[in-house]
Amino acid sequence: MAALDSLDRRLIDAYQRGLPLCERPFAAMAERLGASEAEVIERLQRLQQGQVLSRVGPVFDHARAGASLLAAVAVPEAERDRVAEVINRSPGVNHNYAREHDFNLWFVMTAADELQLEARLEALEEELGVPLLRLPMVEGYHIDLGFPIPWAELEAS
């Protein structure tokens, strides 16, 4: 990944939070940054491909937008990657990650409502042939993952 220029940095700084909620968010971002919509899209794609950004998109409160659940499954280590692929193909799955625990794959599944969520979980259990540990959210916490980036310090190192 080449060094980040001023537009890359301003894009990262301005939109760690506050993604515009409109029909053309990238056009709104471009207008604010003095760039074209195509340039903003290209840069976001390049930054994501270069692993500078892991994700581009809004974060939703799934409790208000439908239903969600943290789930975990215990599978033999030799089967973990294959099972992870099956989980990743399931509708509504995100945040699938391996853990060092008896329950070694954890993921979040979302759906339009509780009935659809449970149907999706049951279908996945049937496909995998192993039970899922369901971990419903008891209390929500807001974790703000946006932070100021010390660009000058990074350049010096």
Disulfide bonds with the S-S distance in Angstrom:
none
